Amino acid sequence: SVTVEGKKYLDFSVEDWKDYIGKRQKQGRTALFIIDEFGNFENQNIVSVLSLARGAGVGCILATQDASTLGDPILKQRILSNCNTYFLMKTNFPEEVASLAGTVMRIEASSQILDGEIAEKGTARTQHQFAIDMNDVAQLKPGEMYLINSRKMAKLRVKQVENIELTEDAVQPNPKTRLYDPKEFLKKELEKQ
């Protein structure tokens, strides 16, 4: 469960990202905004960030366990419609996100049954079916997922890479990046009240 302070910090971060995208972002500069367990924060203002980010070269990752945690149906629809790419991992309720991959035409066959036995006659027809098998989603293993974009999908498997060493030279800090100490921020916010 997210604390009141955690929600306030996210509210502040969302407003700061809106300001960055609208005013401070330099032309041609890209960025990435990541919120893990987004559904726990109940933030209504994220739609503004998503909408601004799409045209500004800013990527947003909203990670959640299930689409149902994105809020009420209207907010959920606004969030999903402002995203272009979805990663669908193992869940027992994949329908809402999996349906974004669209449908494919598949042949459905049926047989006539007489006296409990399959008769010689049957039919076949093409029918729209979800491109992603919902039962398959429930059986995905760690590291497996569906990537969905523009009504297309691909099943992916991510492999863990071990023994990577990062040197100080590999990470180039940007001295102009504004970093916030969450404890200091919350302390100031609580003092205002």
N, C-alpha and C positions, 0 to 999 in steps of 0.2 A: 504494500500500500504506500502511496506517495503522500508525503507530509504536506501540510499547508505551505510550508516554506519552499518545498520542492515545486509546487504549483506556481507560487509567486516567482520563483526563479525562472521557470519556463515562460511565464507570461512576460517577464522582463526580456528574456532572450528573444522571444518572438518579435516583440516590439523593436528590439535592437536590430534584428535581421531585416525587418521592414525598412528601418531607417538606413541601414547599410545598402540595401538593394536600391532604394529610392534616391539616396543622396551621396553616399560615400564611396560606392563601388566605382573603381576606375574602369574606363572603357576597355573591353576585351579581357577583363580579369574574371576568371571563374572561381567558384567557391562551392563548398559542400556543407550542408547543414544536416546533422544527424540527430534524431531523437529516438532513443530506444524505449520500448514499452510506452509508446506514445498514448495508447488508449487510457492509461492510468491518469493522465494529466488533464483531460477534459478541457482542452484549449480551443475556444471558438475562433480565435484570430489566426489560426494556422492557414486558413483558406486564403487570406490576404497574402501571406508569405508565398504559398504555392503559386498563386496567380501571378505575382510579381516575378518570382524566380524563373518561371518558364521562359520569359522573354529576356532575362538578364544573364543567362549562362550560369545560374546558380542551381545546383542539384540539391534536392531534399530527400532524405531517407527517413520515412516514418515507419519504424519497426513496431509491430504489434502482434500479439498472439492470434488475434482473430478480428475480422472486419467488424464484428458486432461491438467491439470496444471503441469504435471511432466516434460514437455519439449517437444522437437521435437520427432517424432516417434521413432527414433533410441535410444535416451536417455531414453525415457519412457519404451521401451522394455528392455533395459539393467537394469533399476531399477526394473521393475516387475520380471525379470528373476532371480534377485539376492535376492528376498524375498521368504520366505517359507509360511508365514501366512498372510492372508488379512482379514480385518474387513470391511464389506460393509454395510454402513448405508444408510439412505434415500437419494436418488438422482434420478433425472429424466433421467440420462444417465448411467445406471448400466452395460451396455452390456460388456464393456471391462473387468471389474473386475469380474462380475458375470460369465463370460465364463470360468474363471479359475477354477470354481467348476465342470466343465465337463458337460457331458450329461447323461441322463437316457433314457431307452427305455420306451415309453408310447404307449398305443393303441390310434390310431386315427381312428375315425369312420366317414363314409360318407354315405349319403343317396341319392337315386335317387329321383329326383323331376319330377313329371308329372302334367302338367296343374296347376302348382303352389302348388301342394300338395305333401307331402312326400309319396313316393311309398313304397311298401313292400320290395323292394330290396335295399341292401346297401353293403358296404364293410367295413372291418376293417383291419388295418395293424399296426405293431409295427414300431415306428419311433423314432429316436434320437431327444430329445428335451433338452433344457438347464435344468440343475438340479434346478436352481433358476428361479422362475417366475419373469420376469422383471417388470411386473405390481405390484407384491407384494412389490418389493423394493421401488417403488415410494410411497407406502402407509405405510411404516414402521413408527412406533411411536417413540418418544424420548426414548432412552434406548434399542431399538430393533436393531438387526443387524444380518448379516450372518457372520459366521466364516468360512473361506475357507482355506484348507490346503491339499496338495497332491490330488487334484481333488475330494475332499470330502468336504461336507459343513454341517453346523448345524445352525439352526436359534436360536438366543439367545435373552434373555431379561435381561437387567441389572437393578437391583433395587437399588435405592438410599438408603444408610444407613445414618441414622441421629444420632446426639448426640454422636459422637465419640470423646473422650477426649484423646489427646496425651500428655503424660508427657515427661519431658526431658529424663527420663530413657528409653523411648520407641524409641528414635532416637539416634543412636550411631554415632556421627560424626567420620569420618576417618581423622585424622590429616595429612595424606599423600596426601589427595585429593587436586588437584590444582584447586582453584577457581579463576575466573577472574572477575574483576569488568568491566562490559561492557563499562562504561564511560571512565575509565582509559585506557582500551585497545584502544578504538576509538581515544582518545586524542593522544596516542602515534603513532597510525597508520597515523593520519592526519598530525602529525609533521614530519613524514618521507617524506611526499610528497612535 
